Amino acid sequence: MLEAMASAKVGDDVLGDDPTVAALERRFADLFGKDAALFMPSGTMANQCAVAAHIVPGEEVIVEANAHIFQYEGGGLARIAGAHVNMILGERGMLPLPDLAHSFRPPSVHMPRTGLVCVEQTHLFSGGSILPIEYLEEVHSMAAHYSVAVHMDGARIFNAQAETSLDFQRYGAVCESMAVSLCKGLSCPVGSMLMGDGAFIERARHVRKWMGGGMRQAGYLAACGLVALDEVLPVISEDNARCRRLSLAALALEGIQMAQETTDTNILFLEVTDPRLDAPMIESELAEKGVQALALGPRLLRFVTHSGITDADVDHAVMALQTILSHN
């Protein structure tokens, strides 16, 4: 990627004439069967631009209660898009279909219009759970019945596809817009992609501009995405396998337990059950042993595998956890 950055041909992406950005946008649009794509600085900006491009301020957005777009993006749905949010508590990221069906508002001057449904693939909060394609097709069909668009936060969709082996265009067909991260499974240093039809992408381009997301010689960053599609995408399944290996090893350790039902992809949440320890303490001690984990509250630890992690790294992480748990 560094070599690709150094040799990238660039222009001015704000004016639309950076050839490397254009090449990356075309690759992604074709991959998911969309008309167009837009290079974005971050996944949060991609999601928030999408919502703002889909709805009129005051319209309602339906989200799963633990969705990243609602929980972890700084309140952007309200502040940026001016959205009225309807949260539905789901299971493993899936909105219960009967509850979703009852959430579409009838035409009324007293109620906000339902403007958008958001889904997340994979679902971060439930440990990288994969939403089945049949479920996504049902959500899309239901939304279409009410003339409501679907936006997919597909930040980790490549980890899902590595397990399902579905054609990427099947994922593209179940939503009007999709945001895909470059800096998660694809392991680029910066960036996300937003895809949709041409008119939607032009609206999103305007939103990106007034959010300050226009970058000039962005091809130096986009070049990494082209490398990732060729070199990282084919081996993403190895990340998922290593995370499952880590989760199986963790099951044998006393003082922690799985905090998710399954390990579908590359995310593992562990709950600290040893009363002498908490998650921040273990995070700190792991860091001293060269293992990076993230404490999310007093009892919850998150581990994520990626292309920089080897089998030996997984073994080292397990040994580090075992040492910490046994010495306290």
N, C-alpha and C positions, 0 to 999 in steps of 0.2 A: 504493500500500500504506500509506503514512503517513496518507493521508486516511481509509482504511478503518479503520486502528487507532484514529485519533482519534474516530471516530464509532461504533465497535463497541458493541453491546449485550452486556454481560457479566453473569455471575453467579459462582458458585463451582463450578469444574469438579471439585474434589475431592468435592463433594456431588452432582455430576452435573447441575447446573442452569445451566450457562453456555450460552445459546442459540447463540452464534456457534460455539463448539466443537462443539456438537451438530449444527449445520448442516454444518460441514466434515466431521465424521465420517460423516454420512449421505451426502454427496456422494461421498466416497471409497468407502464400502461399495457404493453403487449402481454406481459406475463400474466396479468390478472384480467385481461380482456376488457380494459377500460379505454375510453377515448383519449384521456390525457392524464398527466401526472404533474406534480409540483414539488420541487425540492424544498424542504423545510429545515430550519435550524434544529428543531426538537420535536419529540412526539407530542408534548403538551401543546405546542403551538399548532401542530398539525390537527390535533383533535379540536382545539378551540376555534381554529379557523374554519374547520368543517361545520361545526355547529352554527357559527355566525353566518356562514354562507348559505346554510339550509333554511334558517328560520328568520322570522321577524321578531324583534324584541317584544317580549311579553307572551310569546307562544310557549307551549309546554314541550319539554323533552322528557321522555320516559327512559329511566336508567335503572339498572340493578343497584341495590343499595350499597354494595361494596365495590362498585365499578371504579377503576382508576380515574376515569374522566370526571367523576363526582368527588371522590374521596381525596385524591392526591394531586389535583391540579389547581390548587390555590383559590378555589371558588370562581374559576374562570367562566363557568357556565352562566353565572349571574352577572359577573362584572364585565365580561367581554361580549357575550352574545345577548345578555339581558333575558336569559331563559327563565321560565317558570319550570321548576324541576319536580317531576313525579317519581319518587323512589319506590321500587318494589323489591322487597327482600326475596332473593332467589336462593337456589341451591347449586353450589359449584358454578356460580356465575350465570345460571339459567333462570330467566324470569318464568314463573309458572304461567303456562299458556292461558288458563282460565282467568288469572288475574290480569294478564296483559290484555286479553280481549275486553275486559271490563274497564280498561284504562283509557281507551280512545274516547275523547270527549264528543258528545253530540253538539251540533251547531247551536250556540247560545251566546247571547250578549253578556251573560253572567259568568261565563267560563272562558279560560284561555283555550285557544285552538291547539289541538295536538299537532305538533309540527315535525317531530322526529323521534325515532326509537334508536337507542344506542346499545350495541352489543360489544363484548370484549373477547378476543381470541388470541392467545389463551387467557384464562382468567387469573390474574395475579393473586388476588387475595385468597383464593382457595388452593394455592400452590401450583399454579400453572396448569389448571384443569383445561382439558380440551372440550369445547362445545361441539357436540355432534352435528354433522352437516344436515341431517334430517331435521334437527331442532331449528337450525338457522334458516332452513328453507321454509319451515312452518311460520317462523316469526316474520320473514320477508313477505310471505303470501298474505298473512294477516294484516300487516301494515299496508300492503298494496291495496287491499280491499277498502281501506279507509283513506287511500291516497296520501299516505304518510311515508316519508323516506326512511331508510335505515342507514345509519353510519356504523361502521365496524372499526373499533379500536383494535387493529390487527398488529399491535406492536410486536407480539411474539408469534405471529402466525406461521413463521417458518419452522418453529419448533413443533407446532401442531401438524403441519403438513408432512414433516419428517416421519411422524407416526402414522398418519392416515393414508399417505401416498396419493391423496386426491389431486386431481389437476387443479392448479392455482385458479383457473378460470371458474371453477365451481364455487370457490370462495368469493370471487369477484361478482358472481351472478346473484348472490344473496344479500347484496347491499348496494345502495346508490353511491356511497363513498367509502373509502377505506384509508386508514392511516397505518403505515408500516414503518417500524423502526429500522434504521441502519446500524445503530450502535448497541443493539442487544444481540440476538443470535448471530447476526452478520458480522459483528465485532468491528465495525468501523468506529473511528474516533468521534464523529459528529454526524448528526443528521437523521431525518425521517422523510418519508415520501407520503404525499396525499394524492389519491386517485379518484377519478369520477368522470362524468361527461364533460364536454368542452365548456358548456355554459357555467357549470358548477365550478370548474377549476378557475375560470376567469373571475368569478365572484370571490373565490378563495384567494386569488392573487391580490385583489384589492384589500382584503382583510389582512393578509400577510404584510402588505405595505404599511397600512396604518398601525399595525402592531410592531413595526420596526424590524420585520423579518426579512426584508430584502437585503441580499448580500451581493457584492460586486463580483469579484473573481472567484465565485463559489465552486468553479470547476476543480480547484485544488482539493476541495473536500469531496465533491461528487466522484472524483476519480477513484476514491476508496470503495465506493459502492459498486462500481463496475468490477473491481477486483473481487469483491465479496461475492457477487453473483456467480463468478466463475470458479472461485477457489474455496470459499467458506460454505456456501449453500450446500454443496454435495456432502459435507461431513457433519452437518448439524445433528444428525441422528446420534452421533457419538457423544454429544453433550447430554442428550436425554439419557443415554445408557449409563453414563458416569453418575448422573444424579440418582438414578435408581440404585446403582451400586452403593452410593453414599447412604441412601435411605435404608437399605437392607442392613448395612453395617451398623447404623445408628440404632436399629431395633434391638441390638444385642447389648447396648450400653445402659447401665443403670444411672438414673438421674435425669434422663431426658426421654421424651416420647414424641412420636409423630403428631403433628398438629394439623394434618390434612388426611383425607380419606385414601388417596392414591398418589403416586408420583407419576403423572402422565408425561411430563416433559422435563425441564431443566431447573425447576424451582423446588426447594425443600424448606418447609417450615418445621422447626422443632420446638417443643414446649419444654422448658426447664422445670422439672418436678422436684429436684433436690432442694429442700428448704434452706440449705446452707449457701446456695448460689442463686444468682439471678442472671438474666440475659446480658446486661451490660458488663457484668464481671467476666462472664465467659467470652464475650466479644473481645474484651481487653486482653485476656490471657491468650486467646487464640492469635491475636495480632502479634503478641510477643513471640509466638512460635511460627510466624510467617503464614498464618491462615486468616483470610479476610472473610468475616461474616458480618451480618447487620442485626443489631438488637432492635426489635420493634416493640417497645414496651418492656415491662419488667420481666416477663416470662417467655417471650417469643424471640427466636433466632431465625434468620433467613440465610440460606445458602443458595448460590446460583452457580451452575457450571456453564462454561463457555469455551471458545476455541483455544484459549490460553491454558486450559486445565488438562492435565494428563492423568493417566491411571495412577502414577506415582503420587501426584498431588492429592488425589482422593485418599490414597492410603495414608499419606502424611496427615491429612485433616482428621481422619478417623483416629489415628494414634494420638494426635494432639487432644482431641476431645476425651479420649479414654484417660489420658494422663491427668487432665484437669479435673475430671469427674472423680477419679480415684484418689486424688491427693487432697480433696476438700472434705 
